[in-house]
Amino acid sequence: MDNPKFLAQSLNGSQVFTDINNTNIQLHLIEYPNLLELVEVLVKCSIFDGENVAIEHDMGGVVGKTSCVNTTDEDEIIYAKRLYRDSYSRFVNNRRPEDTQFVTAIFQQKDYGYRLWSAWCGRLVPSSPDSEGRMNTSKGFWANHALVYDPKIIESGSERKTQPDSTNKLR
């Protein structure tokens, strides 16, 4: 059941709400404690239209660090499950998050307005493949990118040195 809390109103009057316990935002708040403040700024200068809305906003100066980085053959890649996820993500172990001036947020239209589904500091990137391997268009992107390893967001003991097989598809 939704438990929405008003966050902000968009330029075209759409009301935006948060529902931390029932969305994907919970994990990202661990990484970015001031994320809701940044999303509030993004909402107030955006126009909402459609059922699902993805917005990437240049904040005009560095607002945080992005954990999604380009990878090379020299990088130490591992796979692990993020908290609150049921499949594996690709991580880089020998890199640090990079400065970013972008904030990205994903919203879903509800009967009461828009619900913030997810948000992060960084650019809009393709979704990673889900537990059924859907989102095939993202495989090329995620073959050359990874999230910077952060034990705070990892399910303890889920780390693997090789990509999981088809029973534990990459996510």
Rosetta silent file (secondary structure, phi, psi, omega in degrees, C-alpha in Angstrom):
SEQUENCE: MDNPKFLAQSLNGSQVFTDINNTNIQLHLIEYPNLLELVEVLVKCSIFDGENVAIEHDMGGVVGKTSCVNTTDEDEIIYAKRLYRDSYSRFVNNRRPEDTQFVTAIFQQKDYGYRLWSAWCGRLVPSSPDSEGRMNTSKGFWANHALVYDPKIIESGSERKTQPDSTNKLR
SCORE:     score description
SCORE:     0.000 S_00000001
   1 L     0.000  136.586  179.562    0.000    0.000    0.000 S_00000001
   2 L   -69.335  144.880  174.372    1.283    3.464   -0.896 S_00000001
   3 L  -133.845   68.472 -171.734    2.203    5.862    1.896 S_00000001
   4 L   -73.216  145.208  175.392    2.956    9.026   -0.106 S_00000001
   5 E  -126.928  128.534 -177.381    4.525   12.158    1.352 S_00000001
   6 E   -59.496  133.807  178.080    4.456   15.404   -0.659 S_00000001
   7 E  -110.328  -54.128 -175.527    7.882   16.411   -2.016 S_00000001
   8 E  -168.723  171.029  176.639    7.397   19.231   -4.537 S_00000001
   9 E  -117.390  137.568 -178.271    5.348   20.606   -7.428 S_00000001
  10 L   -78.913  172.927  178.610    6.617   20.695  -11.011 S_00000001
  11 L   -58.105  -34.668 -178.692    6.570   23.664  -13.392 S_00000001
  12 L   -97.059   18.980  171.875    3.345   22.387  -14.959 S_00000001
  13 L    86.769    3.941  177.885    1.624   21.793  -11.602 S_00000001
  14 L   -72.043  132.930  177.522    2.202   18.063  -11.189 S_00000001
  15 E   -90.822  135.944 -177.379    2.495   17.074   -7.555 S_00000001
  16 E  -117.766  136.762 -176.529    5.342   14.721   -6.673 S_00000001
  17 E  -126.399  158.468  172.236    5.424   12.441   -3.659 S_00000001
  18 E  -111.683  154.574  175.669    7.873   10.073   -2.017 S_00000001
  19 L  -149.154   74.286 -168.163    7.106    6.631   -0.630 S_00000001
  20 H   -54.313  -40.572 -175.003   10.482    5.498    0.678 S_00000001
  21 H   -78.776  -11.810 -176.055    9.474    2.053    1.926 S_00000001
  22 H  -122.353   22.664 -179.961    7.684    1.002   -1.272 S_00000001
  23 L  -139.158 -178.887 -178.620   10.041    2.221   -3.999 S_00000001
  24 L   -84.164   -1.462 -175.190   13.568    1.839   -5.294 S_00000001
  25 H   -72.281  -23.876 -174.682   14.750    5.085   -3.645 S_00000001
  26 H   -53.263  -48.253 -179.772   15.630    3.422   -0.337 S_00000001
  27 H   -63.638  -41.094 -176.508   18.999    2.073   -1.513 S_00000001
  28 H   -69.796  -26.158  176.080   20.011    5.345   -3.148 S_00000001
  29 H   -68.954  -25.220  174.209   19.381    7.308    0.056 S_00000001
  30 H   -65.963  -42.139 -179.193   22.110    5.200    1.692 S_00000001
  31 H   -75.763  -36.886 -173.518   24.554    6.414   -0.976 S_00000001
  32 L  -130.141   85.593 -175.886   23.279   10.004   -1.200 S_00000001
  33 L   -58.268  -27.982 -179.167   21.784   11.283    2.104 S_00000001
  34 L   -97.010   17.885 -174.343   20.822   14.687    0.576 S_00000001
  35 H   -60.709  -40.860 -178.348   19.224   13.135   -2.503 S_00000001
  36 H   -63.924  -33.555  176.006   15.652   14.194   -1.744 S_00000001
  37 H   -64.557  -41.233  178.855   16.753   17.839   -1.538 S_00000001
  38 H   -66.772  -41.343  179.166   18.358   17.540   -4.982 S_00000001
  39 H   -65.502  -36.047  177.309   15.276   15.833   -6.423 S_00000001
  40 H   -59.083  -43.208  176.817   13.085   18.601   -5.031 S_00000001
  41 H   -62.603  -45.712  179.435   15.126   21.147   -7.057 S_00000001
  42 H   -57.924  -47.026 -178.590   14.876   18.915  -10.152 S_00000001
  43 H   -60.275  -46.845 -174.069   11.075   18.605   -9.786 S_00000001
  44 H   -64.289  -18.946  179.495   10.516   22.358   -9.378 S_00000001
  45 L  -114.007   20.553 -177.674   12.218   23.125  -12.708 S_00000001
  46 L  -121.353  159.907  174.476   10.756   20.222  -14.736 S_00000001
  47 L  -111.872  130.128 -178.516    7.628   19.493  -16.741 S_00000001
  48 L  -103.524  135.486  177.779    5.935   16.129  -16.171 S_00000001
  49 L  -156.864  125.528  177.501    4.015   14.306  -18.901 S_00000001
  50 L   108.710  172.219 -177.626    3.178   10.617  -19.224 S_00000001
  51 L   -74.680  -42.108  178.444    2.870    7.568  -17.008 S_00000001
  52 E  -122.250  126.308 -175.118    6.602    7.015  -16.443 S_00000001
  53 E  -124.208  128.196  174.783    8.933    9.991  -16.436 S_00000001
  54 E  -116.985  126.604 -178.298   12.754    9.922  -16.392 S_00000001
  55 E  -128.556  127.366  171.695   14.533   13.251  -15.909 S_00000001
  56 E  -108.258  126.777 -175.265   18.250   13.975  -16.017 S_00000001
  57 E  -128.792  128.173  174.499   19.030   17.478  -14.734 S_00000001
  58 E   -82.136  114.948 -175.919   22.289   19.432  -14.842 S_00000001
  59 L   -81.155   -4.087  175.306   22.438   21.193  -11.481 S_00000001
  60 L    86.976    1.553  178.563   25.054   23.681  -12.737 S_00000001
  61 L  -176.148  165.382 -177.392   27.838   22.573  -10.416 S_00000001
  62 L   -61.482  127.359 -179.432   29.098   19.476   -8.651 S_00000001
  63 L  -118.676   -5.822 -178.436   26.352   18.077   -6.381 S_00000001
  64 E   170.134 -161.375 -179.236   27.807   14.710   -5.526 S_00000001
  65 E  -118.383  142.848  172.956   29.566   11.641   -6.800 S_00000001
  66 E  -101.096  137.684  179.629   28.388    9.158   -9.394 S_00000001
  67 L   -96.501   -1.545  177.841   29.140    5.516   -8.780 S_00000001
  68 E   -94.537  113.569 -174.874   28.535    4.502  -12.419 S_00000001
  69 E  -128.456  155.043  171.950   31.892    4.628  -14.227 S_00000001
  70 E   -66.378  146.389  177.936   33.416    3.494  -17.525 S_00000001
  71 L  -122.402  157.906  176.903   35.522    0.352  -17.167 S_00000001
  72 L  -129.927  178.017  178.292   38.549   -1.043  -18.993 S_00000001
  73 L   -64.808  -20.449  179.215   40.392   -4.373  -19.071 S_00000001
  74 L   -78.524  -14.955 -176.768   42.626   -3.044  -16.268 S_00000001
  75 L   -76.936  148.519  176.632   39.719   -2.738  -13.842 S_00000001
  76 L   -91.469  104.334 -176.486   38.982   -5.321  -11.156 S_00000001
  77 E   -96.372  136.914  172.393   35.390   -6.375  -11.834 S_00000001
  78 E  -135.240  166.012  178.008   33.237   -8.288   -9.360 S_00000001
  79 E  -122.702  140.373 -179.303   29.551   -9.170   -9.222 S_00000001
  80 E  -157.449  162.261  175.601   27.356   -8.819   -6.152 S_00000001
  81 E   -91.806  130.286  172.804   23.764   -8.358   -5.076 S_00000001
  82 E   -77.363  154.134  175.254   22.772   -4.892   -3.974 S_00000001
  83 L   -54.522  143.779  177.331   20.605   -4.564   -0.888 S_00000001
  84 L    66.024   17.327  177.880   16.888   -4.957   -1.649 S_00000001
  85 L  -122.532  155.850 -178.069   17.663   -6.620   -5.012 S_00000001
  86 L  -110.708    4.602  179.209   17.327  -10.242   -6.043 S_00000001
  87 L  -139.565  176.286 -170.671   19.953  -10.409   -8.780 S_00000001
  88 E   -89.181  149.319  173.122   23.559   -9.417   -9.424 S_00000001
  89 E  -118.514  157.499  177.687   25.089   -6.102  -10.517 S_00000001
  90 E   -90.324  128.376 -179.898   28.484   -5.454  -12.080 S_00000001
  91 E  -124.604  153.485  172.265   30.915   -3.605   -9.783 S_00000001
  92 E  -112.942  130.110 -171.307   34.425   -2.226  -10.134 S_00000001
  93 L   -95.235  -17.424 -173.435   36.587   -2.717   -7.052 S_00000001
  94 L  -110.779   25.959 -177.657   39.605   -0.510   -7.791 S_00000001
  95 L  -129.223  165.386  176.918   37.884    2.806   -8.579 S_00000001
  96 L  -117.661  152.611  174.527   36.335    5.709   -6.715 S_00000001
  97 L   -58.112  151.058 -176.701   33.074    7.535   -7.459 S_00000001
  98 E  -109.514  147.948  177.444   33.506   10.532   -9.765 S_00000001
  99 E   -57.093  143.064  175.567   32.239   14.097   -9.341 S_00000001
 100 E  -144.342  150.216  173.722   28.971   14.838  -11.114 S_00000001
 101 L  -110.961   10.448 -179.161   26.713   17.819  -11.570 S_00000001
 102 E  -104.842  144.994  169.971   23.798   15.668  -12.751 S_00000001
 103 E  -126.024  135.954  178.479   20.848   14.288  -10.822 S_00000001
 104 E  -122.384  139.940  178.729   18.542   11.730  -12.393 S_00000001
 105 E  -140.794  146.713  178.575   15.115   10.723  -11.134 S_00000001
 106 E  -117.735  132.067 -177.079   12.442    8.264  -12.250 S_00000001
 107 E  -126.658  148.774  175.951    8.766    8.931  -11.504 S_00000001
 108 E  -121.326  133.890  178.165    5.572    6.892  -11.870 S_00000001
 109 E   -75.411  133.228  177.121    2.169    8.458  -12.342 S_00000001
 110 E  -125.202  174.893  179.389   -0.359    7.497   -9.653 S_00000001
 111 L   -67.189  -20.513 -179.534   -3.929    8.629   -8.977 S_00000001
 112 L   -98.668   -1.577 -177.804   -2.612   11.188   -6.453 S_00000001
 113 E   139.117 -144.939  177.696    0.191   12.606   -8.651 S_00000001
 114 E  -108.167  138.637  177.168    3.694   11.315   -9.406 S_00000001
 115 E  -105.980  129.331  174.065    5.623    8.994   -7.110 S_00000001
 116 E   -67.880  117.327 -179.347    9.412    9.192   -7.020 S_00000001
 117 E   -91.920  -45.362 -177.606   10.516    5.649   -7.874 S_00000001
 118 E  -154.794  158.338  176.861   14.300    6.065   -8.007 S_00000001
 119 E  -162.947  155.868  178.603   16.967    8.754   -8.125 S_00000001
 120 E  -161.673  163.181  171.800   20.742    9.080   -8.048 S_00000001
 121 E   -84.129  122.396 -178.948   23.596   11.500   -8.581 S_00000001
 122 L   135.923 -178.669 -176.134   24.778   10.976  -12.136 S_00000001
 123 L   -79.480  161.967  172.963   23.542   10.632  -15.694 S_00000001
 124 L   -72.767  124.037 -178.446   20.525    8.726  -16.975 S_00000001
 125 L  -125.185  160.184  177.176   21.774    5.276  -17.955 S_00000001
 126 L   -62.337  145.081  174.681   20.082    2.197  -19.408 S_00000001
 127 L   -60.378  147.170  175.348   18.463   -0.097  -16.868 S_00000001
 128 L   -78.777  156.717 -179.828   20.515   -3.134  -16.067 S_00000001
 129 L   -57.330  140.871 -179.628   19.109   -6.504  -17.141 S_00000001
 130 L   -83.428 -176.324 -174.745   16.483   -7.785  -14.742 S_00000001
 131 L   -65.735  -15.144  174.180   16.377  -11.205  -13.119 S_00000001
 132 L   -97.997    1.936  178.962   14.802  -12.661  -16.280 S_00000001
 133 L    82.000   10.407  177.777   17.486  -11.080  -18.487 S_00000001
 134 L   -69.109  176.883 -176.739   15.118   -8.556  -20.089 S_00000001
 135 L    71.746   45.807 -178.271   16.380   -5.105  -21.139 S_00000001
 136 H   -57.202  -27.803 -179.415   18.721   -6.548  -23.777 S_00000001
 137 H   -66.148  -16.086 -178.097   19.493   -3.046  -25.080 S_00000001
 138 H   -90.703  -12.356 -174.479   21.387   -2.320  -21.861 S_00000001
 139 H   -60.027  -40.095  178.670   23.822   -5.250  -22.057 S_00000001
 140 H   -63.419  -41.292  178.531   26.320   -3.346  -24.227 S_00000001
 141 H   -62.797  -50.699 -175.187   26.324   -0.401  -21.856 S_00000001
 142 H   -73.945  -11.008  172.953   26.799   -2.535  -18.735 S_00000001
 143 H   -74.606  -21.188 -177.487   29.578   -4.559  -20.411 S_00000001
 144 L  -117.457    7.416  179.033   31.643   -1.332  -20.418 S_00000001
 145 E  -136.625  160.097  176.036   30.389    0.296  -17.205 S_00000001
 146 E  -155.860  163.103  172.755   30.088   -0.739  -13.589 S_00000001
 147 E   -88.087  141.966  177.195   29.056    0.620  -10.226 S_00000001
 148 E   -68.548  128.502 -177.533   31.865    1.484   -7.829 S_00000001
 149 L   -61.817  128.853  178.000   31.957   -1.199   -5.144 S_00000001
 150 L  -140.857  110.391 -176.262   30.608    0.057   -1.811 S_00000001
 151 H   -59.489  -20.247  179.235   30.078   -2.523    0.951 S_00000001
 152 H   -65.172  -24.606 -175.750   27.295   -0.359    2.478 S_00000001
 153 H  -110.417    9.919 -175.422   25.000   -1.221   -0.443 S_00000001
 154 E  -107.391  139.227  171.818   26.010   -4.882   -0.937 S_00000001
 155 L   -69.973  116.102 -176.086   24.340   -7.985    0.445 S_00000001
 156 L   -54.187  132.276  177.804   27.121   -9.452    2.576 S_00000001
 157 L    85.647   -0.104 -177.875   28.598  -12.654    1.134 S_00000001
 158 L   -90.421   -3.350 -175.838   27.102  -12.214   -2.342 S_00000001
 159 L   -64.677  138.463  177.678   30.361  -11.139   -4.027 S_00000001
 160 E  -136.956  144.157  178.466   31.539  -13.229   -7.018 S_00000001
 161 L   -83.196  -20.255  179.446   34.627  -12.881   -9.213 S_00000001
 162 L  -118.767  157.435  179.740   32.830  -14.165  -12.315 S_00000001
 163 L   -63.199  132.126  179.812   29.524  -13.231  -13.872 S_00000001
 164 L   -59.279  152.163  178.987   26.722  -15.369  -12.423 S_00000001
 165 L   -75.245 -174.521 -172.838   25.243  -18.059  -14.671 S_00000001
 166 H   -63.651  -16.998  177.964   21.749  -17.999  -16.129 S_00000001
 167 H   -80.368  -15.270  178.105   20.149  -18.971  -12.801 S_00000001
 168 H  -132.764   62.262 -172.322   21.417  -15.727  -11.242 S_00000001
 169 L   -54.483  149.095  178.956   21.276  -13.298  -14.165 S_00000001
 170 E   -61.775  137.277  174.047   23.213  -10.030  -14.029 S_00000001
 171 L  -140.108    0.000    0.000   21.299   -7.021  -12.799 S_00000001
